[in-house]
Structures are given as structure tokens and as C-alpha cells.
Amino acid sequence: MSETSFTPGALDRSATFYVAGHRGLVGSAIWRRLEDEGFGNLVGRASSELDLKDRGAVFEFFAAEKPRYVALAAAKVGGILANNTYPVDFLSENLRIQTNVMDAALEHGVERLLFLGSSCIYPKLAPQPLKEEYLLTGHLEPTNDAYAIAKIAGILQVQAVRRQYGLPWISAMPTNLYGPGDNFSPTGSHVLPALIRRYEEARLSGAESVTNWGTGSPLREFLHVDDMAEACLYLLENYDGPEQVNVGVGTDVTIRELAQTVADAVGYRGAIEWETTKPDGTPRKLMDVSKLTALGWKASIGLDEGIRSTVEWFREHQDDFRK
Ligand SMILES: NC(=O)c1ccc[n+]([C@@H]2O[C@H](COP(=O)([O-])OP(=O)(O)OC[C@H]3O[C@@H](n4cnc5c(N)ncnc54)[C@H](OP(=O)(O)O)[C@@H]3O)[C@@H](O)[C@H]2O)c1
């Protein structure tokens, strides 16, 4: 029996829905999905308009807008280098952003809230594929432990609100995401957008070869962000439970296969080489998505198709993507 006030079913399309981080990769996809689904009262603020680290400003915003639903996709996000170099920023900023938003949402009685984390919350040496129940069963990967601890605190805050106030708030943990709106900057990007940029630049310059770090053998999972956005709404309408839900495709590819798929999508014809003395990272990282599958949702955008459309987006947005 549920301890909360949850009734499964469609959310009210006329209610005010706040998407925190609506200009980011995930937030912008959630926004598009909600628009397509007929939500007519979406609210979003750029960080330049509303800094979510500013507690007073966050409470004023909630008092003025009174959202009924919230998707919390605002966070300080970065690759391994940024996480490892600026752990204080990743810990402190993310704790402040999520605590301010959830505290204000609680004060204003937000009925449904979805908190987003990531697969880095699971222990470094947890068995693969990663099941939800592995949370807090071992030590974290040290290079992004600060970020992971902030995200784990967010999951705990959602659970505490459920327990103390009976609000049916939930958490979702996506695998690696990609798609329109991604971060293509050489210092801040994840592997897939970094490869797209590298191969497109190599094609344009006529480079004979492109060298990637490592052996190319690690296995990784990639989910298109439009699938992620669909899953977010699905969970808000159908899931009520304290445990976070993994969101992924449930299958993985080697980085070598990924590089070839990107090269094909971009039309790069040169050689693909590997600097095998560079570190490979974790050999495999795959989400167990059986909980989500049992709830009735699965991803539908294939990796080839998703990468092709992301390359198109990248080409069409040369002036406005994050560099
Ligand atoms: N990308 C992935 O592969 C991936 C995978 C798993 C989980 N996730 C999770 O999904 C969530 C969103 O990630 P993302 O990839 O969409 O990141 P993103 O593209 O970098 O977007 C993050 C958004 O957060 C906003 N933001 C950051 N600091 C803020 C502040 N102080 N005040 C207000 N807004 C602030 C930014 O707003 P402005 O643009 O206005 O500055 C930005 O739009 C994160 O919780 C992340 O852990 C992402």
C-alpha cells in the first residue's frame, strides 16, 4: 500500500509545471515533451534570471508562480576532468540547488516532483548491470564522489519528504544521455558529443586520422534525451515509490563501436586510431532497467538513428551550441 497521496493517471495539462534547468540537455527535452503533450502552463528560468543557489530568490519564485508539478533537471554537470578538479563546486552547488528547490516546493505543497540524478550514485565496484538496490552498498568512484554524494542526498530528501509529508515525489537515475542541446565543449562534454565534434572537425579539415584515448574496449550505454523526457513524464504519471528508478536502454556498446557509428553518421572517411597508453576508465557501466520495464516503459530511439539526428542538430546549431 502506498504511504502517499498518489493516484496513477494523467497529470493536469493546465496546471503550472516548473522545469528547473529548462535550457539544459535534459530540461529542454522535458520541456519539448511537455509542450507536445499539451501542457499549457510551463515555467522555466535561465540561471541568469534565477540563480537556484540563492535561497531567498527561489522561495520568492515559488511564491509567485505556485507550480503544482516540478521536474528538477537543474544541476552543475560536467565530465570527469571538471568533477575531479572542482569537487567543492560540484558538492556545494548541487546541494544548494536541489535543497533550495525541494524546500521551496515543500513549503508550497508541490504535488509531484521528479528529482534527477545519474548512474554515478552507484558504488564503483557494484555488479553490472547496476540495480537500484545497489545504492549505498559500497564506495563511490573517487573522481566524482562529490557530485554523487550531492545526488544521493537528493534521493534521500525525496524519500524523507515522502515519509514525513506523504507527497508522492520520485527520483530517476538516467544513464549517459545525448541529443539536441548537448554540451559539445572540449573541456566539459561527455564522450558522445565529444566524438561528434571531433569527427565533424576532422571531416571538415580533411584529417587522415583521428586518435581517441584508450583502447576503445570499455562498454557504455547511451539513451537519447527525447526518450529520457518521455520516461520522465511516464514515471510522474505512473510511478509512486521511494526507490529511485534507473532509466536506460539496458544494452551497451564498446567505445570503439560508438566511434565508428559517429564517424559513419558524420561521413568521416579517415582512419580511427587509439592511444592505448591512455586510461580506459571503468570497463563496463550498464543500468539494469528491469524495474522501469516492469512499470511499462522502454526506450524507442535506436543509437544509429539518435546519433544521426544529433549530428544534424549539431550542424544546424553551430552558432548556439555550448562550445
Ligand atoms: N547529460 C547526461 O548524460 C546525464 C546523465 C545522467 C543524468 N543527468 C542528470 O540530468 C540533470 C540535468 O543534466 P543535463 O545534462 O541536462 O545538464 P546541462 O545540460 O548542463 O543543464 C543543466 C541546467 O541546469 C541549470 N543550472 C545550473 N546551475 C544553475 C543555477 N545555479 N541556477 C539555475 N539553473 C542552474 C543550467 O541553466 P542555464 O542553462 O540557464 O545556465 C542548465 O540549463 C542533472 O541532474 C544530471 O545529473 C545527465
The ligand as an ORCA input file, in Angstrom:
! r2SCAN-3c Opt
* xyz 0 1
  N      23.786     14.542    -19.590
  C      23.815     13.296    -19.133
  O      24.369     12.389    -19.763
  C      23.134     12.955    -17.847
  C      23.178     11.637    -17.469
  C      22.597     11.267    -16.287
  C      21.980     12.222    -15.508
  N      21.928     13.508    -15.885
  C      21.272     14.445    -14.954
  O      20.318     15.284    -15.551
  C      20.324     16.551    -14.922
  C      20.495     17.636    -15.970
  O      21.684     17.388    -16.697
  P      21.952     17.992    -18.135
  O      22.821     17.052    -18.853
  O      20.687     18.463    -18.755
  O      22.846     19.261    -17.736
  P      23.031     20.634    -18.512
  O      22.756     20.454    -19.951
  O      24.352     21.180    -18.098
  O      21.884     21.548    -17.912
  C      21.869     21.909    -16.578
  C      20.943     23.082    -16.409
  O      20.974     23.454    -15.035
  C      20.874     24.840    -14.965
  N      21.596     25.341    -13.804
  C      22.841     25.000    -13.390
  N      23.177     25.729    -12.309
  C      22.117     26.536    -12.046
  C      21.852     27.525    -11.068
  N      22.755     27.840    -10.116
  N      20.666     28.168    -11.117
  C      19.767     27.877    -12.070
  N      19.943     26.955    -13.006
  C      21.113     26.296    -12.999
  C      21.509     25.412    -16.212
  O      20.793     26.583    -16.541
  P      21.314     27.712    -17.608
  O      21.435     27.000    -18.916
  O      20.231     28.716    -17.626
  O      22.614     28.210    -17.070
  C      21.322     24.293    -17.223
  O      20.294     24.572    -18.128
  C      21.446     16.520    -13.889
  O      20.900     16.274    -12.630
  C      22.293     15.362    -14.312
  O      22.883     14.712    -13.197
  C      22.504     13.913    -17.046
*
